Amino acid sequence: MTVALPLEGGCQCGELRYELSAAPMTLYACHCTNCQKQTGSAFVLSTIIPEAAFKFTHGKPGKTTWTSDAGNARYGYYCKDCGARIANGQEGGPPFLSLRAGTFDDTSWVRPAGHIWVKSAQSWIKFDKDDLLCDTQPTDYGPYLERFRSFGLFAA
């Protein structure tokens, strides 16, 4: 399967829409307590994307801030009508966003390259023996980027 660009997506109610003009760099499952609270679930599926390739095409997002489990000042964009979280970034960090994979219009290609913050994972989560796992925030995303590229989802 080859996924065509641009990718489009939005919030649950449709008031906030976006377009992504570049392929995600990787996709991972985050098990940190912040993601668990933001989603009301055991983990979230996020893509790392270049911020310059992302734009809102309809609606104006709300913005919230918090301190991550790693101690970083983070911000998040969400729909002011339905509350759906769309993307997160880091204040003063690199020019990348964590875009929520479940907000893409087509999620048929979504597959995590690995898992982060597994020390906070719910006890019932079972990892495969070949899964990439990191107890906290990775200092090197290289293996996650490589594994995601190996899926061959986006044309080079």
SESE-715655 format. One record per residue: residue number from 1; x, y, z of N, C-alpha, C in turn; residue in one letter. Coordinates in nm, 2 decimals, decimal comma. Atoms other than C-alpha are relative to their C-alpha. Layout:
REM SESE-715655
SITE   resi      n.x      n.y      n.z     ca.x     ca.y     ca.z      c.x      c.y      c.z   resn
SITE    NUM        X        Y        Z        X        Y        Z        X        Y        Z      A
...
END
This chain:
REM SESE-715655
SITE   resi      n.x      n.y      n.z     ca.x     ca.y     ca.z      c.x      c.y      c.z   resn
SITE      1     0,08    -0,12     0,00     0,00     0,00     0,00     0,09     0,12     0,00      M
SITE      2    -0,07    -0,13     0,00     0,13     0,35    -0,09    -0,10     0,10     0,03      T
SITE      3     0,09    -0,10    -0,04    -0,03     0,64     0,08     0,03     0,13    -0,07      V
SITE      4    -0,02    -0,13     0,08    -0,09     0,96    -0,13     0,00     0,12     0,09      A
SITE      5    -0,01    -0,13    -0,07    -0,01     1,31    -0,01    -0,08     0,10    -0,09      L
SITE      6     0,00    -0,03    -0,14    -0,15     1,54     0,10    -0,09    -0,09     0,08      P
SITE      7     0,09     0,07    -0,09    -0,31     1,38     0,40    -0,09     0,10     0,06      L
SITE      8     0,09    -0,09    -0,06    -0,62     1,54     0,54    -0,06    -0,06     0,12      E
SITE      9     0,07     0,05    -0,12    -0,80     1,51     0,87    -0,07     0,11     0,07      G
SITE     10     0,06    -0,10    -0,08    -0,98     1,69     1,14    -0,06    -0,06     0,13      G
SITE     11     0,06     0,04    -0,12    -1,17     1,68     1,46    -0,13    -0,08    -0,01      C
SITE     12     0,11     0,09     0,00    -1,47     1,47     1,56    -0,13     0,07    -0,06      Q
SITE     13     0,13    -0,07     0,05    -1,74     1,74     1,48     0,02     0,06    -0,14      C
SITE     14    -0,02    -0,05     0,14    -1,58     1,86     1,15     0,03     0,15     0,00      G
SITE     15    -0,02    -0,15     0,00    -1,53     2,23     1,26     0,15     0,03    -0,02      E
SITE     16    -0,14    -0,03     0,01    -1,15     2,20     1,26     0,06    -0,10    -0,10      L
SITE     17    -0,05     0,09     0,10    -0,98     2,06     0,95     0,15     0,04    -0,03      R
SITE     18    -0,14    -0,03     0,03    -0,61     2,03     0,85     0,05    -0,08    -0,12      Y
SITE     19    -0,06     0,07     0,11    -0,38     1,92     0,57     0,15    -0,02     0,03      E
SITE     20    -0,14     0,03    -0,02    -0,04     1,76     0,59     0,06    -0,03    -0,14      L
SITE     21    -0,06     0,01     0,13     0,18     1,80     0,28     0,12    -0,09    -0,01      S
SITE     22    -0,12     0,08     0,00     0,47     1,58     0,38    -0,03    -0,13     0,08      A
SITE     23     0,02     0,12    -0,07     0,49     1,22     0,49     0,04     0,01     0,15      A
SITE     24    -0,05     0,01    -0,13     0,50     1,15     0,86     0,13    -0,06     0,01      P
SITE     25    -0,14     0,05    -0,02     0,85     1,08     0,99    -0,01    -0,14     0,07      M
SITE     26     0,02     0,13    -0,07     0,73     0,80     1,22    -0,14     0,01     0,07      T
SITE     27     0,12     0,02    -0,07     0,43     0,68     1,41     0,02    -0,09     0,12      L
SITE     28    -0,03     0,08    -0,12     0,44     0,55     1,77    -0,12     0,01     0,09      Y
SITE     29     0,10     0,00    -0,11     0,22     0,46     2,06     0,06     0,06     0,12      A
SITE     30    -0,05    -0,06    -0,12     0,27     0,68     2,36    -0,08    -0,04     0,12      C
SITE     31     0,07     0,05    -0,12     0,18     0,54     2,70     0,02     0,09     0,12      H
SITE     32    -0,02    -0,09    -0,11     0,27     0,85     2,91    -0,13     0,03     0,07      C
SITE     33     0,13    -0,03    -0,08     0,02     0,96     3,18    -0,07     0,12    -0,06      T
SITE     34     0,07    -0,11     0,07    -0,04     1,29     2,99    -0,09    -0,05    -0,11      N
SITE     35     0,08     0,05     0,11    -0,15     1,11     2,68    -0,12    -0,09     0,05      C
SITE     36     0,11     0,08    -0,06    -0,36     0,87     2,89    -0,12     0,10     0,04      Q
SITE     37     0,10    -0,09    -0,05    -0,54     1,17     3,05    -0,06     0,08    -0,12      K
SITE     38     0,06    -0,07     0,11    -0,58     1,36     2,72    -0,10    -0,08    -0,08      Q
SITE     39     0,09     0,08     0,09    -0,74     1,07     2,54    -0,10    -0,08     0,08      T
SITE     40     0,09     0,08    -0,08    -0,91     0,89     2,83     0,02    -0,15    -0,04      G
SITE     41    -0,03     0,14     0,05    -0,74     0,57     2,70     0,13    -0,04     0,05      S
SITE     42    -0,12     0,05    -0,05    -0,44     0,36     2,76     0,12     0,05    -0,07      A
SITE     43    -0,11    -0,05     0,07    -0,22     0,52     2,50    -0,06     0,08    -0,12      F
SITE     44     0,05    -0,07     0,12    -0,24     0,75     2,19     0,10    -0,04    -0,11      V
SITE     45    -0,08     0,01     0,12    -0,11     0,70     1,84     0,04     0,13    -0,06      L
SITE     46    -0,05    -0,13     0,05     0,10     0,99     1,73     0,10    -0,01    -0,12      S
SITE     47    -0,10    -0,01     0,10     0,29     1,08     1,42     0,09     0,12     0,03      T
SITE     48    -0,09    -0,12    -0,01     0,60     1,31     1,42     0,00     0,05    -0,14      I
SITE     49     0,01    -0,07     0,13     0,56     1,56     1,14     0,08     0,13     0,00      I
SITE     50    -0,06    -0,13     0,00     0,75     1,87     1,02    -0,11     0,11     0,01      P
SITE     51     0,10    -0,10    -0,02     0,56     2,17     1,15    -0,04     0,08    -0,12      E
SITE     52     0,02    -0,08     0,12     0,61     2,35     0,82    -0,09    -0,06    -0,10      A
SITE     53     0,09     0,07     0,10     0,41     2,08     0,63    -0,14    -0,01     0,05      A
SITE     54     0,13     0,01    -0,06     0,11     2,12     0,85    -0,08     0,13     0,00      F
SITE     55     0,08    -0,12    -0,01    -0,17     2,37     0,83    -0,15    -0,03     0,02      K
SITE     56     0,15     0,01    -0,02    -0,53     2,42     0,95    -0,06     0,06    -0,13      F
SITE     57     0,07    -0,05     0,12    -0,76     2,46     0,65    -0,14     0,05     0,03      T
SITE     58     0,14    -0,04    -0,04    -1,09     2,52     0,83     0,00     0,01     0,15      H
SITE     59     0,01    -0,02    -0,14    -1,16     2,66     1,17     0,12     0,05     0,07      G
SITE     60    -0,11    -0,05    -0,08    -0,94     2,81     1,44     0,01    -0,09     0,12      K
SITE     61    -0,02     0,08    -0,12    -0,79     2,58     1,70     0,01     0,07     0,13      P
SITE     62    -0,03    -0,04    -0,14    -0,78     2,63     2,07     0,14    -0,04     0,03      G
SITE     63    -0,14     0,04    -0,04    -0,44     2,61     2,24     0,01    -0,02     0,15      K
SITE     64    -0,02     0,03    -0,15    -0,35     2,46     2,58     0,14    -0,03     0,02      T
SITE     65    -0,14     0,02    -0,03    -0,02     2,43     2,76     0,00    -0,09     0,13      T
SITE     66    -0,02     0,09    -0,11     0,11     2,18     3,02     0,15    -0,04     0,01      W
SITE     67    -0,13     0,06    -0,01     0,43     2,02     3,15    -0,01    -0,15    -0,02      T
SITE     68     0,01     0,14     0,04     0,50     1,68     3,00     0,06    -0,09     0,12      S
SITE     69    -0,06     0,09    -0,10     0,61     1,37     3,20     0,15     0,01     0,00      D
SITE     70    -0,14    -0,02     0,01     0,96     1,45     3,08     0,04     0,14     0,06      A
SITE     71    -0,03    -0,13    -0,05     0,94     1,80     3,23     0,00     0,11    -0,10      G
SITE     72    -0,01    -0,10     0,10     0,91     1,99     2,90    -0,13     0,08    -0,01      N
SITE     73     0,11    -0,08     0,02     0,68     2,28     2,84    -0,06    -0,03    -0,14      A
SITE     74     0,07     0,05     0,12     0,43     2,15     2,58    -0,13     0,08    -0,03      R
SITE     75     0,13    -0,07     0,04     0,13     2,30     2,39    -0,07    -0,10    -0,09      Y
SITE     76     0,09     0,09     0,09    -0,16     2,13     2,21    -0,11     0,08    -0,06      G
SITE     77     0,11    -0,05     0,07    -0,41     2,23     1,95    -0,12    -0,09     0,00      Y
SITE     78     0,13     0,08    -0,02    -0,77     2,12     1,99    -0,11     0,08    -0,06      Y
SITE     79     0,12    -0,07     0,05    -1,11     2,19     1,85    -0,08     0,06     0,12      C
SITE     80     0,07    -0,07    -0,11    -1,29     2,45     2,06    -0,15    -0,04     0,01      K
SITE     81     0,14     0,05    -0,01    -1,63     2,29     1,97    -0,01    -0,13     0,06      D
SITE     82     0,02     0,14    -0,05    -1,59     1,92     2,03     0,11    -0,04     0,10      C
SITE     83    -0,11     0,03    -0,09    -1,26     1,92     2,23     0,10    -0,10    -0,05      G
SITE     84    -0,10     0,10     0,05    -1,07     1,67     2,01     0,14     0,06    -0,01      A
SITE     85    -0,15    -0,05     0,01    -0,69     1,71     2,04     0,04    -0,04    -0,14      R
SITE     86    -0,06     0,02     0,14    -0,52     1,74     1,70     0,15    -0,02     0,00      I
SITE     87    -0,15     0,01     0,01    -0,15     1,80     1,75     0,06     0,07     0,13      A
SITE     88    -0,08    -0,05    -0,11     0,11     1,88     2,02     0,13     0,05    -0,05      N
SITE     89    -0,14    -0,05     0,03     0,44     2,07     2,01     0,07     0,03     0,13      G
SITE     90    -0,08    -0,03    -0,12     0,72     2,16     2,25     0,05     0,15    -0,01      Q
SITE     91    -0,05    -0,13    -0,01     0,79     2,52     2,35     0,15     0,01    -0,01      E
SITE     92    -0,15    -0,01     0,02     1,14     2,61     2,22     0,06    -0,12    -0,05      G
SITE     93    -0,06     0,12     0,05     1,18     2,27     2,08     0,02     0,00    -0,15      G
SITE     94    -0,02     0,01     0,15     1,25     2,14     1,73    -0,13     0,03    -0,07      P
SITE     95     0,12    -0,04     0,08     1,01     2,24     1,45    -0,08    -0,12    -0,05      P
SITE     96     0,08     0,12     0,03     0,81     1,92     1,47    -0,13     0,00     0,09      F
SITE     97     0,12     0,01    -0,08     0,46     1,84     1,59    -0,03    -0,15     0,02      L
SITE     98     0,05     0,13    -0,02     0,31     1,52     1,73    -0,15     0,01    -0,04      S
SITE     99     0,14    -0,01     0,05    -0,01     1,48     1,52    -0,07    -0,13     0,04      L
SITE    100     0,08     0,12    -0,04    -0,28     1,24     1,65    -0,04    -0,08    -0,12      R
SITE    101     0,02     0,08     0,12    -0,30     0,96     1,40    -0,15    -0,03    -0,02      A
SITE    102     0,15     0,03     0,01    -0,67     0,89     1,48    -0,08     0,12    -0,06      G
SITE    103     0,07    -0,11     0,06    -0,76     1,23     1,33     0,01     0,01    -0,15      T
SITE    104    -0,01     0,01     0,14    -0,66     1,14     0,98    -0,13    -0,05    -0,06      F
SITE    105     0,13     0,05     0,07    -0,96     1,09     0,74     0,01    -0,14    -0,03      D
SITE    106    -0,02     0,14     0,03    -0,81     0,76     0,63     0,11    -0,05     0,09      D
SITE    107    -0,10     0,06    -0,09    -0,64     0,56     0,90     0,03    -0,14    -0,03      T
SITE    108    -0,03     0,14     0,04    -0,61     0,23     0,71     0,15    -0,03     0,00      S
SITE    109    -0,15     0,03     0,01    -0,23     0,27     0,69     0,06     0,02     0,14      W
SITE    110    -0,06    -0,03    -0,13    -0,18     0,37     1,06     0,05    -0,13     0,07      V
SITE    111    -0,07     0,11    -0,07     0,06     0,13     1,23     0,12     0,05     0,08      R
SITE    112    -0,11    -0,06    -0,07     0,30     0,22     1,51     0,13    -0,08    -0,03      P
SITE    113    -0,13     0,05     0,02     0,67     0,17     1,46     0,06    -0,05     0,14      A
SITE    114    -0,04     0,04    -0,13     0,71     0,13     1,84    -0,08     0,07     0,11      G
SITE    115     0,07    -0,05    -0,12     0,61     0,23     2,19     0,09     0,08     0,08      H
SITE    116    -0,08    -0,08    -0,09     0,73     0,51     2,42    -0,07     0,01     0,13      I
SITE    117     0,05    -0,01    -0,14     0,68     0,57     2,79    -0,07    -0,13     0,05      W
SITE    118     0,06     0,13    -0,04     0,62     0,20     2,84     0,00    -0,02     0,15      V
SITE    119     0,00     0,01    -0,14     0,70     0,24     3,21    -0,14     0,04     0,06      K
SITE    120     0,14    -0,05    -0,05     0,35     0,41     3,24    -0,11    -0,09    -0,07      S
SITE    121     0,10     0,08     0,07     0,18     0,14     3,02    -0,09    -0,07     0,10      A
SITE    122     0,09     0,08    -0,08    -0,13    -0,02     3,16     0,05    -0,15     0,01      Q
SITE    123    -0,06     0,13    -0,03    -0,05    -0,36     3,31    -0,06    -0,11    -0,10      S
SITE    124     0,06     0,10     0,09    -0,28    -0,54     3,06     0,05     0,01    -0,14      W
SITE    125    -0,06    -0,02     0,14    -0,09    -0,41     2,75     0,11    -0,11    -0,02      I
SITE    126    -0,10     0,10     0,03     0,11    -0,69     2,59     0,08     0,04    -0,12      K
SITE    127    -0,08    -0,04     0,11     0,40    -0,60     2,37     0,06    -0,13    -0,07      F
SITE    128    -0,07     0,11     0,08     0,54    -0,83     2,09     0,15     0,00     0,03      D
SITE    129    -0,14     0,01    -0,03     0,89    -0,95     2,13     0,09     0,09    -0,09      K
SITE    130    -0,08    -0,08     0,10     1,01    -0,75     1,82    -0,04     0,15     0,00      D
SITE    131     0,04    -0,14    -0,01     0,84    -0,42     1,93     0,12     0,09     0,04      D
SITE    132    -0,10    -0,10    -0,05     1,06    -0,11     1,97    -0,07     0,05     0,13      L
SITE    133     0,06    -0,05    -0,12     1,01    -0,01     2,33     0,10     0,10     0,07      L
SITE    134    -0,08    -0,10    -0,07     1,14     0,29     2,53    -0,07     0,03     0,13      C
SITE    135     0,06    -0,02    -0,13     1,07     0,32     2,91    -0,05     0,15     0,02      D
SITE    136     0,04    -0,13    -0,01     1,05     0,70     2,88     0,00     0,07    -0,13      T
SITE    137    -0,01    -0,07     0,13     1,10     0,97     2,61     0,13    -0,04    -0,07      Q
SITE    138    -0,13     0,04     0,07     1,35     0,84     2,35     0,09     0,13    -0,01      P
SITE    139    -0,10    -0,10     0,03     1,67     1,04     2,32     0,04    -0,01    -0,14      T
SITE    140    -0,03     0,03     0,14     1,71     0,89     1,98    -0,12    -0,06    -0,07      D
SITE    141     0,12     0,05     0,07     1,41     0,85     1,75     0,05    -0,08    -0,13      Y
SITE    142    -0,05     0,06     0,12     1,64     0,70     1,48    -0,06    -0,14    -0,03      G
SITE    143     0,06     0,13     0,03     1,52     0,34     1,52    -0,15     0,00    -0,03      P
SITE    144     0,15    -0,01     0,03     1,15     0,45     1,52    -0,02     0,06    -0,15      Y
SITE    145     0,01    -0,05     0,13     1,21     0,65     1,20     0,03    -0,11    -0,10      L
SITE    146    -0,04     0,11     0,09     1,39     0,36     1,03    -0,11    -0,11    -0,01      E
SITE    147     0,11     0,10     0,00     1,12     0,11     1,13    -0,12     0,05    -0,08      R
SITE    148     0,12    -0,05     0,07     0,84     0,33     1,00     0,03     0,01    -0,15      F
SITE    149    -0,04     0,00     0,14     1,03     0,39     0,67    -0,01    -0,14    -0,06      R
SITE    150     0,00     0,14     0,05     1,06     0,01     0,64    -0,13    -0,05    -0,04      S
SITE    151     0,14     0,04     0,04     0,68    -0,02     0,62    -0,03     0,03    -0,15      F
SITE    152     0,02    -0,03     0,14     0,71     0,14     0,27    -0,14     0,06    -0,03      G
SITE    153     0,13    -0,06     0,02     0,39     0,34     0,31    -0,01     0,12    -0,09      L
SITE    154    -0,01    -0,12     0,07     0,50     0,66     0,15     0,11    -0,01    -0,11      F
SITE    155    -0,10     0,00     0,10     0,69     0,70    -0,18     0,12     0,09     0,04      A
SITE    156    -0,13    -0,07    -0,04     1,05     0,81    -0,13     0,02     0,12    -0,09      A
END
